[in-house]
């Protein structure tokens, strides 16, 4: 982070030196979903039923773990249109990052029952798969080891977006949710100052959860190679499907078919045409200053090069 900050010292903006107090204790933003229910909107009687029945409930077959602002909400909605995929009660449970202390029974309560799976597979004769999408999982330090302990054979789906565009999108998402008041340039120059101590607290205390770290990590979230290496040290390569977000935006049907193949599910005509693949959380915002974009491209270039070496593919983000 410091290398970008040093490169932008000559900016005319006067940079703040403290985190605004409103960043402490912020409520987690609600996801915009249509088919799945949000946990806060689940009726009390259903919560009680799911809690009581949790021992007979499934754990997920797949997780969409990132990246934030990379198309995960759209992909999850496309997948749950498939007749053999049963969604969780909410798209992002945040169990492995924010709510791990609630315990495994609480987590199971978000998924279908073993009876539903048995009925589908043995009486109807077709596969039955369930999963969730919490895009913060990729980035949060303690998540990989938690997932490895609870779900050692889970399939991991990752969307990676141009980190410059991703950071800019996250910034305007934070503005919309009321988590950010600085300009974009101020925000990225101050990121290290605003999040470094929070990161240290997270590493020191597994159950410390930081809203500032979640909402203000614009550039560090885009250093994908470090995040992937943490996951790949615990899971074999065959459990990963790593996709380019821009490919999802350009041809959602093709990416959905890739995911279905990864999940060993047949292709089913769930969308009449490409036009029916609605993009979720697709907010409009002003065009980024060309000079700032150039500096960000240069900042991410060495990190992207390490990513390309790790994956053996060039995503073409360095221009």
C-alpha positions as a Markdown table, in Angstrom:
| # | Residue | x | y | z |
|---|---|---|---|---|
| 1 | Unk | 0.0 | 0.0 | 0.0 |
| 2 | Unk | 2.8 | 2.4 | 0.9 |
| 3 | Unk | 4.2 | 2.3 | -2.6 |
| 4 | Unk | 1.0 | 3.8 | -4.0 |
| 5 | Unk | 0.8 | 6.4 | -1.2 |
| 6 | Unk | 4.4 | 7.4 | -1.8 |
| 7 | Unk | 3.7 | 7.8 | -5.5 |
| 8 | Unk | 0.9 | 10.2 | -4.9 |
| 9 | Unk | 2.5 | 12.5 | -2.3 |
| 10 | Unk | 2.4 | 15.3 | -4.8 |
| 11 | Unk | -1.4 | 15.4 | -4.9 |
| 12 | Unk | -2.9 | 18.7 | -4.1 |
| 13 | Unk | -5.5 | 17.1 | -1.8 |
| 14 | Unk | -5.1 | 17.7 | 1.9 |
| 15 | Unk | -5.2 | 14.2 | 3.4 |
| 16 | Unk | -7.1 | 13.5 | 6.7 |
| 17 | Unk | -5.0 | 11.8 | 9.4 |
| 18 | Unk | -7.8 | 10.1 | 11.4 |
| 19 | Unk | -10.5 | 7.6 | 10.7 |
| 20 | Unk | -13.9 | 9.2 | 11.1 |
| 21 | Unk | -15.7 | 7.9 | 14.2 |
| 22 | Unk | -18.6 | 6.7 | 12.1 |
| 23 | Unk | -16.6 | 3.7 | 10.8 |
| 24 | Unk | -16.7 | 2.0 | 14.2 |
| 25 | Unk | -19.6 | -0.3 | 14.8 |
| 26 | Unk | -21.2 | 0.1 | 11.4 |
| 27 | Unk | -24.1 | -2.2 | 10.6 |
| 28 | Unk | -23.3 | -4.8 | 7.9 |
| 29 | Unk | -25.0 | -3.8 | 4.6 |
| 30 | Unk | -27.9 | -5.9 | 3.4 |
| 31 | Unk | -27.6 | -7.8 | 0.2 |
| 32 | Unk | -30.0 | -7.1 | -2.6 |
| 33 | Unk | -31.6 | -10.5 | -3.3 |
| 34 | Unk | -34.9 | -11.6 | -4.7 |
| 35 | Unk | -35.4 | -15.3 | -4.4 |
| 36 | Unk | -33.5 | -15.9 | -1.2 |
| 37 | Unk | -34.6 | -14.5 | 2.1 |
| 38 | Unk | -32.5 | -12.1 | 4.1 |
| 39 | Unk | -31.8 | -13.5 | 7.6 |
| 40 | Unk | -33.3 | -10.4 | 9.3 |
| 41 | Unk | -36.5 | -10.9 | 7.3 |
| 42 | Unk | -36.9 | -14.6 | 8.0 |
| 43 | Unk | -40.0 | -15.1 | 10.2 |
| 44 | Unk | -39.4 | -16.0 | 13.8 |
| 45 | Unk | -41.2 | -19.3 | 13.5 |
| 46 | Unk | -39.0 | -20.3 | 10.6 |
| 47 | Unk | -35.8 | -19.4 | 12.4 |
| 48 | Unk | -37.0 | -21.6 | 15.3 |
| 49 | Unk | -37.8 | -24.5 | 13.0 |
| 50 | Unk | -34.5 | -24.2 | 11.2 |
| 51 | Unk | -32.6 | -24.1 | 14.5 |
| 52 | Unk | -34.4 | -27.2 | 15.9 |
| 53 | Unk | -33.9 | -29.1 | 12.6 |
| 54 | Unk | -30.3 | -28.1 | 12.1 |
| 55 | Unk | -28.9 | -31.5 | 12.9 |
| 56 | Unk | -30.7 | -32.9 | 9.8 |
| 57 | Unk | -29.6 | -30.1 | 7.5 |
| 58 | Unk | -26.9 | -30.1 | 4.9 |
| 59 | Unk | -23.6 | -28.2 | 4.7 |
| 60 | Unk | -22.9 | -26.4 | 1.4 |
| 61 | Unk | -21.4 | -28.2 | -1.6 |
| 62 | Unk | -19.9 | -24.9 | -2.9 |
| 63 | Unk | -19.0 | -21.5 | -1.8 |
| 64 | Unk | -18.6 | -18.4 | -3.9 |
| 65 | Unk | -15.9 | -16.7 | -1.9 |
| 66 | Unk | -15.1 | -13.5 | -3.8 |
| 67 | Unk | -14.3 | -11.0 | -4.9 |
| 68 | Unk | -16.4 | -8.3 | -3.5 |
| 69 | Unk | -17.9 | -6.1 | -6.3 |
| 70 | Unk | -16.9 | -8.8 | -8.7 |
| 71 | Unk | -20.3 | -10.1 | -9.8 |
| 72 | Unk | -20.9 | -12.7 | -7.1 |
| 73 | Unk | -24.5 | -11.6 | -6.5 |
| 74 | Unk | -25.3 | -11.9 | -10.1 |
| 75 | Unk | -23.7 | -15.3 | -10.5 |
| 76 | Unk | -25.5 | -16.6 | -7.4 |
| 77 | Unk | -28.8 | -15.5 | -8.7 |
| 78 | Unk | -28.1 | -17.2 | -12.1 |
| 79 | Unk | -27.2 | -20.4 | -10.4 |
| 80 | Unk | -30.2 | -20.6 | -8.1 |
| 81 | Unk | -32.4 | -20.5 | -11.2 |
| 82 | Unk | -31.1 | -24.0 | -11.9 |
| 83 | Unk | -33.6 | -26.7 | -10.8 |
| 84 | Unk | -30.9 | -28.8 | -9.2 |
| 85 | Unk | -29.4 | -26.0 | -7.1 |
| 86 | Unk | -31.1 | -25.3 | -3.8 |
| 87 | Unk | -30.2 | -21.8 | -2.3 |
| 88 | Unk | -29.4 | -21.0 | 1.2 |
| 89 | Unk | -31.8 | -18.8 | 3.1 |
| 90 | Unk | -29.6 | -15.8 | 2.3 |
| 91 | Unk | -27.0 | -15.4 | -0.4 |
| 92 | Unk | -24.2 | -14.4 | 2.0 |
| 93 | Unk | -24.4 | -15.9 | 5.5 |
| 94 | Unk | -21.1 | -14.4 | 6.6 |
| 95 | Unk | -20.6 | -17.4 | 8.9 |
| 96 | Unk | -16.9 | -17.9 | 8.3 |
| 97 | Unk | -15.9 | -14.3 | 8.7 |
| 98 | Unk | -18.4 | -12.5 | 10.9 |
| 99 | Unk | -20.6 | -15.1 | 12.6 |
| 100 | Unk | -18.3 | -18.1 | 13.2 |
| 101 | Unk | -19.0 | -17.9 | 17.0 |
| 102 | Unk | -22.6 | -18.7 | 16.4 |
| 103 | Unk | -21.6 | -22.3 | 15.7 |
| 104 | Unk | -22.1 | -24.9 | 13.1 |
| 105 | Unk | -25.8 | -25.7 | 14.0 |
| 106 | Unk | -26.6 | -22.0 | 13.3 |
| 107 | Unk | -24.9 | -22.3 | 9.9 |
| 108 | Unk | -26.6 | -25.6 | 9.0 |
| 109 | Unk | -29.9 | -23.8 | 9.7 |
| 110 | Unk | -29.4 | -21.8 | 6.4 |
| 111 | Unk | -29.4 | -24.9 | 4.2 |
| 112 | Unk | -31.9 | -27.5 | 3.0 |
| 113 | Unk | -32.5 | -30.8 | 4.8 |
| 114 | Unk | -31.0 | -34.2 | 4.1 |
| 115 | Unk | -34.5 | -35.4 | 3.3 |
| 116 | Unk | -34.8 | -32.9 | 0.4 |
| 117 | Unk | -31.5 | -34.2 | -1.0 |
| 118 | Unk | -32.6 | -37.8 | -0.5 |
| 119 | Unk | -35.9 | -37.2 | -2.3 |
| 120 | Unk | -34.2 | -35.4 | -5.2 |
| 121 | Unk | -31.4 | -38.0 | -5.7 |
| 122 | Unk | -33.2 | -41.3 | -5.0 |
| 123 | Unk | -36.9 | -40.6 | -5.9 |
| 124 | Unk | -36.6 | -38.0 | -8.6 |
| 125 | Unk | -33.2 | -39.3 | -9.9 |
| 126 | Unk | -31.4 | -36.0 | -10.2 |
| 127 | Unk | -28.5 | -34.2 | -8.4 |
| 128 | Unk | -29.1 | -31.9 | -5.5 |
| 129 | Unk | -26.6 | -29.2 | -4.7 |
| 130 | Unk | -26.6 | -26.2 | -2.3 |
| 131 | Unk | -24.2 | -23.4 | -1.5 |
| 132 | Unk | -23.8 | -19.8 | -0.5 |
| 133 | Unk | -22.0 | -16.7 | -1.7 |
| 134 | Unk | -20.1 | -14.5 | 0.8 |
| 135 | Unk | -17.6 | -12.5 | -1.2 |
| 136 | Unk | -15.7 | -11.3 | 1.9 |
| 137 | Unk | -14.5 | -14.8 | 2.5 |
| 138 | Unk | -11.6 | -14.5 | 0.0 |
| 139 | Unk | -10.2 | -11.5 | 1.8 |
| 140 | Unk | -10.8 | -12.1 | 5.5 |
| 141 | Unk | -7.6 | -13.6 | 7.1 |
| 142 | Unk | -9.1 | -16.4 | 9.3 |
| 143 | Unk | -11.6 | -17.7 | 6.8 |
| 144 | Unk | -9.4 | -20.2 | 4.8 |
| 145 | Unk | -8.5 | -22.2 | 7.9 |
| 146 | Unk | -12.0 | -22.2 | 9.2 |
| 147 | Unk | -13.4 | -23.4 | 5.9 |
| 148 | Unk | -10.7 | -26.1 | 5.6 |
| 149 | Unk | -11.6 | -27.4 | 9.0 |
| 150 | Unk | -15.4 | -27.4 | 8.5 |
| 151 | Unk | -15.7 | -28.1 | 4.7 |
| 152 | Unk | -12.5 | -29.8 | 3.6 |
| 153 | Unk | -14.1 | -31.0 | 0.3 |
| 154 | Unk | -16.1 | -27.9 | -0.6 |
| 155 | Unk | -15.9 | -26.5 | -4.1 |
| 156 | Unk | -14.6 | -22.9 | -4.2 |
| 157 | Unk | -15.8 | -20.5 | -6.9 |
| 158 | Unk | -13.9 | -17.2 | -7.3 |
| 159 | Unk | -14.6 | -14.2 | -9.5 |
| 160 | Unk | -11.7 | -11.8 | -10.0 |
| 161 | Unk | -12.3 | -8.3 | -11.4 |
| 162 | Unk | -9.8 | -5.8 | -12.7 |
| 163 | Unk | -8.6 | -4.5 | -9.3 |
| 164 | Unk | -8.7 | -0.8 | -10.4 |
| 165 | Unk | -12.3 | -1.0 | -11.4 |
| 166 | Unk | -13.1 | -3.2 | -8.4 |
| 167 | Unk | -11.7 | -0.6 | -6.0 |
| 168 | Unk | -13.6 | 2.2 | -7.6 |
| 169 | Unk | -16.8 | 0.3 | -7.5 |
| 170 | Unk | -16.3 | -0.6 | -3.9 |
| 171 | Unk | -15.7 | 3.1 | -3.1 |
| 172 | Unk | -19.0 | 4.2 | -4.6 |
| 173 | Unk | -20.8 | 1.2 | -2.9 |
| 174 | Unk | -19.4 | 2.5 | 0.4 |
| 175 | Unk | -20.6 | 6.0 | -0.4 |
| 176 | Unk | -24.1 | 4.7 | -1.1 |
| 177 | Unk | -24.2 | 2.7 | 2.1 |
| 178 | Unk | -23.0 | 5.7 | 4.2 |
| 179 | Unk | -19.6 | 4.1 | 5.1 |
| 180 | Unk | -17.4 | 6.6 | 3.3 |
| 181 | Unk | -17.0 | 10.4 | 3.3 |
| 182 | Unk | -13.6 | 11.0 | 1.7 |
| 183 | Unk | -12.9 | 11.5 | -2.0 |
| 184 | Unk | -11.7 | 8.3 | -3.8 |
| 185 | Unk | -8.2 | 9.6 | -4.0 |
| 186 | Unk | -8.1 | 10.5 | -0.3 |
| 187 | Unk | -9.5 | 7.1 | 0.6 |
| 188 | Unk | -6.9 | 5.1 | -1.2 |
| 189 | Unk | -4.0 | 7.3 | 0.0 |
| 190 | Unk | -5.3 | 6.9 | 3.6 |
| 191 | Unk | -6.1 | 3.2 | 3.4 |
| 192 | Unk | -3.0 | 1.9 | 5.1 |
| 193 | Unk | -3.5 | 4.4 | 8.0 |
| 194 | Unk | -7.2 | 3.6 | 8.3 |
| 195 | Unk | -6.9 | -0.2 | 8.2 |
| 196 | Unk | -3.5 | -1.4 | 9.4 |
| 197 | Unk | -4.3 | -1.4 | 13.1 |
| 198 | Unk | -7.6 | -3.1 | 12.4 |
| 199 | Unk | -5.7 | -5.8 | 10.5 |
| 200 | Unk | -3.4 | -6.3 | 13.4 |
| 201 | Unk | -6.3 | -6.7 | 15.8 |
| 202 | Unk | -7.9 | -9.3 | 13.5 |
| 203 | Unk | -4.7 | -11.3 | 13.4 |
| 204 | Unk | -4.4 | -11.1 | 17.2 |
| 205 | Unk | -8.0 | -12.0 | 18.0 |
| 206 | Unk | -9.7 | -14.5 | 15.8 |
| 207 | Unk | -13.1 | -13.3 | 16.9 |
| 208 | Unk | -12.5 | -9.6 | 16.4 |
| 209 | Unk | -14.5 | -8.3 | 13.5 |
| 210 | Unk | -13.7 | -4.9 | 12.0 |
| 211 | Unk | -16.2 | -2.9 | 10.0 |
| 212 | Unk | -13.4 | -0.4 | 9.0 |
| 213 | Unk | -11.3 | -3.3 | 7.6 |
| 214 | Unk | -14.2 | -4.6 | 5.7 |
| 215 | Unk | -15.4 | -1.4 | 4.1 |
| 216 | Unk | -12.2 | 0.7 | 3.7 |
| 217 | Unk | -9.8 | -1.9 | 2.2 |
| 218 | Unk | -10.0 | -0.7 | -1.4 |
| 219 | Unk | -6.6 | -1.5 | -2.7 |
| 220 | Unk | -5.6 | -4.4 | -0.5 |
| 221 | Unk | -8.7 | -6.4 | -1.6 |
| 222 | Unk | -7.3 | -6.2 | -5.1 |
| 223 | Unk | -4.0 | -7.9 | -4.4 |
| 224 | Unk | -5.6 | -11.3 | -5.2 |
| 225 | Unk | -2.4 | -13.3 | -5.4 |
| 226 | Unk | -1.8 | -13.1 | -1.6 |
| 227 | Unk | -5.4 | -14.1 | -0.8 |
| 228 | Unk | -5.3 | -17.0 | -3.2 |
| 229 | Unk | -2.0 | -18.3 | -1.9 |
| 230 | Unk | -3.6 | -18.5 | 1.6 |
| 231 | Unk | -6.5 | -20.6 | 0.3 |
| 232 | Unk | -4.3 | -22.7 | -2.0 |
| 233 | Unk | -2.1 | -23.7 | 0.9 |
| 234 | Unk | -5.1 | -25.5 | 2.4 |
| 235 | Unk | -7.1 | -26.8 | -0.6 |
| 236 | Unk | -6.0 | -28.7 | -3.7 |
| 237 | Unk | -6.2 | -26.9 | -7.1 |
| 238 | Unk | -9.0 | -29.1 | -8.3 |
| 239 | Unk | -11.4 | -27.6 | -5.7 |
| 240 | Unk | -11.1 | -24.1 | -7.2 |
| 241 | Unk | -12.8 | -22.5 | -10.2 |
| 242 | Unk | -11.3 | -19.1 | -10.8 |
| 243 | Unk | -13.1 | -16.9 | -13.3 |
| 244 | Unk | -12.7 | -13.4 | -14.7 |
| 245 | Unk | -15.5 | -11.1 | -13.7 |
| 246 | Unk | -15.3 | -9.3 | -17.1 |
| 247 | Unk | -16.1 | -12.6 | -18.8 |
| 248 | Unk | -19.2 | -13.0 | -16.7 |
| 249 | Unk | -20.4 | -9.5 | -17.7 |
| 250 | Unk | -19.7 | -10.1 | -21.4 |
| 251 | Unk | -21.2 | -13.6 | -21.6 |
| 252 | Unk | -23.0 | -14.7 | -18.5 |
| 253 | Unk | -24.5 | -17.9 | -20.1 |
| 254 | Unk | -21.0 | -19.2 | -20.9 |
| 255 | Unk | -19.7 | -18.6 | -17.4 |
| 256 | Unk | -22.8 | -20.2 | -15.8 |
| 257 | Unk | -22.2 | -23.3 | -17.9 |
| 258 | Unk | -18.5 | -23.4 | -16.7 |
| 259 | Unk | -19.7 | -23.3 | -13.2 |
| 260 | Unk | -22.3 | -26.0 | -13.8 |
| 261 | Unk | -19.6 | -28.2 | -15.3 |
| 262 | Unk | -17.5 | -27.6 | -12.2 |
| 263 | Unk | -20.4 | -28.6 | -10.0 |
| 264 | Unk | -21.1 | -31.7 | -12.1 |
| 265 | Unk | -24.5 | -30.5 | -13.0 |
| 266 | Unk | -26.2 | -30.7 | -16.4 |
| 267 | Unk | -26.8 | -27.6 | -18.5 |
| 268 | Unk | -30.5 | -26.6 | -18.3 |
| 269 | Unk | -32.2 | -23.9 | -20.3 |
| 270 | Unk | -33.0 | -21.5 | -17.4 |
| 271 | Unk | -32.7 | -18.2 | -19.3 |
| 272 | Unk | -34.6 | -17.6 | -22.6 |
| 273 | Unk | -31.9 | -15.2 | -23.9 |
| 274 | Unk | -28.8 | -13.3 | -22.8 |
| 275 | Unk | -30.9 | -10.2 | -22.2 |
| 276 | Unk | -32.6 | -12.0 | -19.2 |
| 277 | Unk | -29.3 | -12.2 | -17.3 |
| 278 | Unk | -29.9 | -9.2 | -15.1 |
| 279 | Unk | -26.9 | -7.6 | -13.5 |
| 280 | Unk | -27.3 | -7.2 | -9.7 |
| 281 | Unk | -25.7 | -4.4 | -7.7 |
| 282 | Unk | -24.7 | -2.7 | -11.0 |
| 283 | Unk | -24.4 | 0.9 | -9.8 |
| 284 | Unk | -23.6 | 3.8 | -12.1 |
| 285 | Unk | -20.8 | 6.3 | -11.0 |
| 286 | Unk | -18.6 | 9.0 | -12.6 |
| 287 | Unk | -15.7 | 8.0 | -14.8 |
| 288 | Unk | -12.4 | 7.8 | -12.9 |
| 289 | Unk | -9.8 | 10.5 | -13.5 |
| 290 | Unk | -7.5 | 9.2 | -16.2 |
| 291 | Unk | -4.3 | 10.2 | -14.3 |
| 292 | Unk | -5.4 | 8.4 | -11.2 |
| 293 | Unk | -6.4 | 5.3 | -13.1 |
| 294 | Unk | -3.0 | 5.2 | -14.7 |
| 295 | Unk | -1.3 | 5.4 | -11.3 |
| 296 | Unk | -3.5 | 2.6 | -10.0 |
| 297 | Unk | -2.8 | 0.4 | -13.0 |
| 298 | Unk | 0.9 | 0.9 | -12.3 |
| 299 | Unk | 0.4 | 0.1 | -8.6 |
| 300 | Unk | -1.3 | -3.2 | -9.3 |
| 301 | Unk | 0.9 | -4.2 | -12.2 |
| 302 | Unk | 3.5 | -6.2 | -10.1 |
| 303 | Unk | 0.8 | -7.8 | -8.0 |
| 304 | Unk | -1.1 | -8.8 | -11.2 |
| 305 | Unk | 2.1 | -10.3 | -12.6 |
| 306 | Unk | 2.5 | -12.5 | -9.5 |
| 307 | Unk | -1.2 | -13.5 | -10.0 |
| 308 | Unk | -0.7 | -14.4 | -13.6 |
| 309 | Unk | 2.3 | -16.5 | -12.7 |
| 310 | Unk | 0.4 | -18.3 | -10.0 |
| 311 | Unk | -2.6 | -19.1 | -12.2 |
| 312 | Unk | -0.8 | -19.4 | -15.6 |
| 313 | Unk | -3.2 | -17.0 | -17.2 |
| 314 | Unk | -3.0 | -13.3 | -18.1 |
| 315 | Unk | -6.2 | -11.4 | -17.4 |
| 316 | Unk | -5.1 | -8.4 | -19.4 |
| 317 | Unk | -5.7 | -5.8 | -16.7 |
| 318 | Unk | -2.4 | -3.9 | -17.1 |
| 319 | Unk | -3.6 | -1.2 | -19.5 |
